[in-house]
Amino acid sequence: MTAPTARGAGRRSRRRTARCAAAAALCLAGALTLGSAPSATAASAGDPLARYDHQRLDWKSCRLGPGDTTGEELEQAGAQCADVTVPLDHTRPDGRTLTVAISRIRATDTAHRIGALLLNSGGPGGQTIGDPPWVRAAMKDVGKRYDVVGVDPRFVGRSTPLDCRWPTGSMFRGAGTGRAGFDRMVAFSAGLARRCRTHAGGLIPYATTRNTARDMDVIRAALGERRISYLGYSYGSYLGQVYATMFPDRTDRVVLDGVIDPARYGPRLLLSAEQANRDALGDWAAWAAAHDAAYGLGRTRRAVLATVNAVRSAAARTPLRLGAHRVDEHVLPVLVFNGLSQDNPTAYGDLARAVRDLRRAADGRTVTPSPWLADSLDFLLTGHDSTYGSAQTSILCGDVAAPHDPETYWRDLTRAGSRDRIFAPVANDINPCAFWAPPRERPTTIRGDLRALLVNATGDPRTVYQGAEAVRRGWPSSRLVTLRGADQHAVYGVFGSPCVDATVNAYLGTGRPPADDVTCPRPAA
């Protein structure tokens, strides 16, 4: 799925620094004030949201100060940033307000301008404000005809933050191997939920995809656009479905990359990804075996998988010491899971070095974790990225209710048995949504036939290919662009497929989808 995991879906490491890939960076609460007074015409129309729709945006430099690499990249690309004011509760527009941070690279081919293209890079909880430069580059010449707009959704990144003050950046853990381990995870999840009630109880009822979609429509109006085009990755594909359902006459060209089946969306959507992750782990193991001289994990796929399982068993017996951190049976499966969203030598090498470090720790050696592993451990085992996990969990729990009885999860874990000691304990584990208040709104019933261009890799270990196929079957007017032979999450502009990129750009440029579905082979190495 969208990686409700720490660093997956919408956080393409090829495009970002390791620290930004870990979690949301600097968050600005900002002044919760409106950019302008409502116009007389709007006020007379009796629209309670008119003062938001007609606010004047104050465009400024995106750089927050020294060391702000995201702001520097945006500034170099010619982007400017602004804060959009939205109501905390759209049913009470005269109440408390929030700021939603956006960035924009304006169209340069103004004679052939198409409109605004809003972006969402997934999560939920992923920052998108820094994405316009690389998306604009992926669009090539057609990018000149769009205002490319990055949005940090409510409670994310530079927007008004939501922070439960967690000691971790992720709600996800492995359940362990027995009832005692599962009971620890029940206590862990209940504790995270309790922190959210204590530290962010006034915000979490409003952290939902439907409210994010409502904010998007305020952004559309504030930009002066009658309709918007949209590019959403991973969880962003679900957000795009919700927006197009709630505001069907306000979308133009829609691209959904890494497609979530809305029937499977919710706090337990990792259940659909178990097999895809097992397959991805096997493919990574074959790669690691072919590079045994560099990593020493085994000369065959089976030998590499045996190394991973040996490390898992060692962590279950005694937590592994890596620098200041301890890795136990609850953390190790999430490290492996988080290492499998990108199908390229850099990501594969990061995971191989991490497993090598973990094996050395299991052998009792003193280990300084490699950069990717160190960053991942900081994410999972410190509160540095609490805001990321807080927002992500609040959205998932606020959208769809989860089972509240811990025995439901224990039965699922028992049913899974020992067939998979890495991914089944993560997918079936309990999480804070079991201890959450019921959602304020019913889940969105997605419209029956959305005209969109869908993109998915056959081996995607997050938003599995079967989800894209299900959405395509339900939407006869859509088209599916398939990347064959890659265990890749997020394809357009990320993986380097000329076939996929050209197909998406042709659609963005003309507004006409392909006559039929398109299948793209994996590019030759």
MOTA-V985660 format. One record per residue. N is the residue number from 1. RES is the residue in three letters. PSI is psi in degrees with one decimal (999 if undefined). Layout:
{{N,RES,PSI} {N,RES,PSI}}
This chain:
{{1,MET,-161.8} {2,THR,23.6} {3,ALA,72.2} {4,PRO,9.5} {5,THR,169.7} {6,ALA,-54.6} {7,ARG,43.5} {8,GLY,-103.7} {9,ALA,-171.7} {10,GLY,10.0} {11,ARG,77.7} {12,ARG,111.3} {13,SER,-26.7} {14,ARG,-25.9} {15,ARG,-10.6} {16,ARG,162.6} {17,THR,163.0} {18,ALA,-40.8} {19,ARG,-40.9} {20,CYS,-30.0} {21,ALA,-19.8} {22,ALA,-43.3} {23,ALA,179.6} {24,ALA,137.7} {25,ALA,-137.7} {26,LEU,130.4} {27,CYS,135.0} {28,LEU,122.5} {29,ALA,-40.5} {30,GLY,170.8} {31,ALA,123.7} {32,LEU,68.9} {33,THR,162.8} {34,LEU,151.1} {35,GLY,-21.5} {36,SER,164.7} {37,ALA,155.2} {38,PRO,145.4} {39,SER,156.1} {40,ALA,-38.4} {41,THR,-45.5} {42,ALA,-42.6} {43,ALA,-39.5} {44,SER,-22.5} {45,ALA,-12.5} {46,GLY,16.9} {47,ASP,114.6} {48,PRO,-18.3} {49,LEU,4.2} {50,ALA,-38.1} {51,ARG,-23.3} {52,TYR,-43.2} {53,ASP,-29.4} {54,HIS,17.8} {55,GLN,150.8} {56,ARG,123.7} {57,LEU,135.2} {58,ASP,94.1} {59,TRP,135.2} {60,LYS,179.2} {61,SER,144.0} {62,CYS,-10.0} {63,ARG,124.8} {64,LEU,-19.6} {65,GLY,-175.2} {66,PRO,138.5} {67,GLY,0.1} {68,ASP,87.4} {69,THR,-36.2} {70,THR,-46.5} {71,GLY,-37.8} {72,GLU,-43.7} {73,GLU,-40.0} {74,LEU,-42.9} {75,GLU,-42.8} {76,GLN,-30.0} {77,ALA,-0.6} {78,GLY,16.7} {79,ALA,155.2} {80,GLN,161.4} {81,CYS,157.4} {82,ALA,160.8} {83,ASP,127.5} {84,VAL,130.1} {85,THR,130.5} {86,VAL,156.1} {87,PRO,142.0} {88,LEU,-46.1} {89,ASP,110.8} {90,HIS,-16.4} {91,THR,-8.4} {92,ARG,69.9} {93,PRO,-14.4} {94,ASP,2.3} {95,GLY,-152.1} {96,ARG,147.4} {97,THR,161.2} {98,LEU,163.6} {99,THR,140.0} {100,VAL,120.4} {101,ALA,134.0} {102,ILE,156.5} {103,SER,157.8} {104,ARG,129.7} {105,ILE,117.6} {106,ARG,153.2} {107,ALA,140.2} {108,THR,-25.1} {109,ASP,73.5} {110,THR,-24.9} {111,ALA,-25.1} {112,HIS,25.5} {113,ARG,135.6} {114,ILE,-42.4} {115,GLY,-155.3} {116,ALA,138.2} {117,LEU,109.3} {118,LEU,144.4} {119,LEU,147.1} {120,ASN,127.2} {121,SER,7.6} {122,GLY,-157.4} {123,GLY,-96.8} {124,PRO,153.2} {125,GLY,0.7} {126,GLY,140.0} {127,GLN,140.8} {128,THR,-6.9} {129,ILE,-28.3} {130,GLY,2.8} {131,ASP,-23.1} {132,PRO,-38.0} {133,PRO,-46.6} {134,TRP,-30.6} {135,VAL,-42.3} {136,ARG,-38.7} {137,ALA,-40.4} {138,ALA,-29.8} {139,MET,-16.3} {140,LYS,-135.3} {141,ASP,-30.7} {142,VAL,-22.6} {143,GLY,-26.2} {144,LYS,-17.1} {145,ARG,2.7} {146,TYR,148.1} {147,ASP,114.7} {148,VAL,119.9} {149,VAL,119.3} {150,GLY,142.7} {151,VAL,124.5} {152,ASP,108.2} {153,PRO,167.4} {154,ARG,135.6} {155,PHE,10.7} {156,VAL,138.9} {157,GLY,-120.3} {158,ARG,-4.2} {159,SER,171.9} {160,THR,123.4} {161,PRO,157.4} {162,LEU,119.9} {163,ASP,115.9} {164,CYS,1.2} {165,ARG,52.0} {166,TRP,156.5} {167,PRO,17.1} {168,THR,163.3} {169,GLY,4.0} {170,SER,141.1} {171,MET,-10.0} {172,PHE,136.3} {173,ARG,167.4} {174,GLY,147.7} {175,ALA,-13.0} {176,GLY,-168.2} {177,THR,0.1} {178,GLY,-178.4} {179,ARG,-36.3} {180,ALA,-41.7} {181,GLY,-42.1} {182,PHE,-41.9} {183,ASP,-33.9} {184,ARG,-38.4} {185,MET,-29.7} {186,VAL,-46.0} {187,ALA,-39.9} {188,PHE,-48.4} {189,SER,-41.0} {190,ALA,-36.1} {191,GLY,-40.3} {192,LEU,-43.4} {193,ALA,-40.4} {194,ARG,-39.6} {195,ARG,-38.0} {196,CYS,-41.2} {197,ARG,-36.6} {198,THR,-44.8} {199,HIS,-16.4} {200,ALA,25.3} {201,GLY,-25.4} {202,GLY,-13.1} {203,LEU,-36.9} {204,ILE,-27.9} {205,PRO,-16.8} {206,TYR,7.3} {207,ALA,86.3} {208,THR,160.0} {209,THR,-36.4} {210,ARG,-38.9} {211,ASN,-35.3} {212,THR,-39.6} {213,ALA,-40.2} {214,ARG,-40.3} {215,ASP,-41.0} {216,MET,-36.9} {217,ASP,-30.8} {218,VAL,-42.6} {219,ILE,-45.1} {220,ARG,-49.0} {221,ALA,-41.3} {222,ALA,-28.4} {223,LEU,-7.7} {224,GLY,25.0} {225,GLU,135.5} {226,ARG,-37.3} {227,ARG,158.5} {228,ILE,150.6} {229,SER,164.2} {230,TYR,137.3} {231,LEU,114.2} {232,GLY,132.8} {233,TYR,139.5} {234,SER,-121.7} {235,TYR,-31.5} {236,GLY,-23.7} {237,SER,-36.8} {238,TYR,-42.9} {239,LEU,-41.7} {240,GLY,-38.7} {241,GLN,-41.2} {242,VAL,-43.9} {243,TYR,-46.5} {244,ALA,-26.8} {245,THR,-42.0} {246,MET,-30.6} {247,PHE,65.3} {248,PRO,-23.3} {249,ASP,9.2} {250,ARG,14.5} {251,THR,146.3} {252,ASP,-93.7} {253,ARG,127.3} {254,VAL,123.8} {255,VAL,124.2} {256,LEU,114.6} {257,ASP,121.0} {258,GLY,75.8} {259,VAL,125.4} {260,ILE,130.6} {261,ASP,115.7} {262,PRO,-22.9} {263,ALA,-19.2} {264,ARG,0.4} {265,TYR,139.2} {266,GLY,-174.5} {267,PRO,-18.3} {268,ARG,26.6} {269,LEU,-11.9} {270,LEU,-16.6} {271,LEU,-31.2} {272,SER,-8.0} {273,ALA,3.6} {274,GLU,-54.8} {275,GLN,-40.0} {276,ALA,-36.3} {277,ASN,-35.8} {278,ARG,-41.5} {279,ASP,-42.8} {280,ALA,-38.7} {281,LEU,-40.1} {282,GLY,-40.6} {283,ASP,-40.3} {284,TRP,-40.8} {285,ALA,-37.6} {286,ALA,-40.2} {287,TRP,-44.7} {288,ALA,-37.4} {289,ALA,-38.7} {290,ALA,-16.6} {291,HIS,34.9} {292,ASP,-31.4} {293,ALA,-30.1} {294,ALA,-35.3} {295,TYR,-23.1} {296,GLY,35.3} {297,LEU,-6.7} {298,GLY,150.3} {299,ARG,-6.8} {300,THR,161.5} {301,ARG,-45.4} {302,ARG,-39.8} {303,ALA,-39.1} {304,VAL,-44.1} {305,LEU,-35.0} {306,ALA,-36.0} {307,THR,-44.2} {308,VAL,-45.0} {309,ASN,-33.8} {310,ALA,-40.2} {311,VAL,-42.0} {312,ARG,-44.4} {313,SER,-39.7} {314,ALA,-41.8} {315,ALA,-31.7} {316,ALA,-30.0} {317,ARG,-49.1} {318,THR,126.7} {319,PRO,139.5} {320,LEU,136.4} {321,ARG,120.5} {322,LEU,102.2} {323,GLY,-127.1} {324,ALA,-0.3} {325,HIS,159.0} {326,ARG,130.5} {327,VAL,115.7} {328,ASP,-169.6} {329,GLU,-14.6} {330,HIS,-30.6} {331,VAL,-38.9} {332,LEU,-44.5} {333,PRO,-33.1} {334,VAL,-35.3} {335,LEU,-45.8} {336,VAL,-45.0} {337,PHE,-45.7} {338,ASN,-15.8} {339,GLY,5.5} {340,LEU,28.8} {341,SER,-15.3} {342,GLN,131.2} {343,ASP,79.1} {344,ASN,160.8} {345,PRO,-32.7} {346,THR,-49.7} {347,ALA,-40.7} {348,TYR,-40.3} {349,GLY,-37.9} {350,ASP,-46.2} {351,LEU,-38.4} {352,ALA,-43.2} {353,ARG,-36.6} {354,ALA,-45.0} {355,VAL,-38.6} {356,ARG,-43.2} {357,ASP,-42.3} {358,LEU,-37.9} {359,ARG,-41.0} {360,ARG,-39.3} {361,ALA,-38.4} {362,ALA,-28.1} {363,ASP,1.8} {364,GLY,12.6} {365,ARG,153.2} {366,THR,127.7} {367,VAL,131.4} {368,THR,112.6} {369,PRO,144.3} {370,SER,161.5} {371,PRO,-46.2} {372,TRP,-43.1} {373,LEU,-42.0} {374,ALA,-43.3} {375,ASP,-41.6} {376,SER,-39.6} {377,LEU,-41.0} {378,ASP,-39.3} {379,PHE,-47.0} {380,LEU,-27.4} {381,LEU,9.2} {382,THR,169.9} {383,GLY,11.6} {384,HIS,-38.2} {385,ASP,34.4} {386,SER,-37.4} {387,THR,-34.4} {388,TYR,-54.9} {389,GLY,-35.1} {390,SER,-48.4} {391,ALA,-44.0} {392,GLN,-48.4} {393,THR,-41.3} {394,SER,-37.6} {395,ILE,-48.0} {396,LEU,-45.3} {397,CYS,-32.2} {398,GLY,-19.1} {399,ASP,-45.8} {400,VAL,133.0} {401,ALA,145.5} {402,ALA,158.1} {403,PRO,140.1} {404,HIS,-18.8} {405,ASP,117.3} {406,PRO,-28.2} {407,GLU,-25.0} {408,THR,-44.8} {409,TYR,-39.5} {410,TRP,-40.8} {411,ARG,-40.9} {412,ASP,-40.5} {413,LEU,-41.7} {414,THR,-39.7} {415,ARG,-35.5} {416,ALA,-29.2} {417,GLY,-142.9} {418,SER,15.5} {419,ARG,-23.0} {420,ASP,110.5} {421,ARG,-1.9} {422,ILE,-59.7} {423,PHE,-35.6} {424,ALA,-41.0} {425,PRO,-22.8} {426,VAL,-47.8} {427,ALA,-33.3} {428,ASN,-2.6} {429,ASP,156.7} {430,ILE,157.7} {431,ASN,174.2} {432,PRO,-21.6} {433,CYS,-20.4} {434,ALA,-16.8} {435,PHE,23.8} {436,TRP,154.6} {437,ALA,153.9} {438,PRO,147.5} {439,PRO,146.3} {440,ARG,-24.6} {441,GLU,156.4} {442,ARG,150.9} {443,PRO,147.9} {444,THR,130.0} {445,THR,107.6} {446,ILE,138.2} {447,ARG,153.6} {448,GLY,-28.8} {449,ASP,92.8} {450,LEU,134.8} {451,ARG,103.3} {452,ALA,161.5} {453,LEU,118.2} {454,LEU,140.1} {455,VAL,132.1} {456,ASN,144.3} {457,ALA,146.9} {458,THR,-28.9} {459,GLY,17.6} {460,ASP,118.9} {461,PRO,2.1} {462,ARG,-67.7} {463,THR,95.7} {464,VAL,153.3} {465,TYR,-32.8} {466,GLN,-29.2} {467,GLY,-42.0} {468,ALA,-39.6} {469,GLU,-40.3} {470,ALA,-42.7} {471,VAL,-41.6} {472,ARG,-40.9} {473,ARG,-33.2} {474,GLY,-13.1} {475,TRP,84.5} {476,PRO,-27.2} {477,SER,-8.6} {478,SER,171.2} {479,ARG,147.5} {480,LEU,125.1} {481,VAL,114.9} {482,THR,128.3} {483,LEU,114.7} {484,ARG,145.5} {485,GLY,26.1} {486,ALA,134.5} {487,ASP,62.2} {488,GLN,131.9} {489,HIS,117.4} {490,ALA,116.8} {491,VAL,-55.9} {492,TYR,124.6} {493,GLY,-0.4} {494,VAL,-49.6} {495,PHE,-27.8} {496,GLY,39.1} {497,SER,107.5} {498,PRO,-35.0} {499,CYS,-49.0} {500,VAL,-48.2} {501,ASP,-41.4} {502,ALA,-38.2} {503,THR,-44.5} {504,VAL,-43.7} {505,ASN,-35.8} {506,ALA,-40.3} {507,TYR,-44.4} {508,LEU,-32.5} {509,GLY,-36.7} {510,THR,-22.4} {511,GLY,0.9} {512,ARG,120.4} {513,PRO,164.7} {514,PRO,156.1} {515,ALA,-28.7} {516,ASP,176.6} {517,ASP,154.6} {518,VAL,133.3} {519,THR,127.1} {520,CYS,131.3} {521,PRO,158.0} {522,ARG,131.2} {523,PRO,147.6} {524,ALA,142.4} {525,ALA,999}}
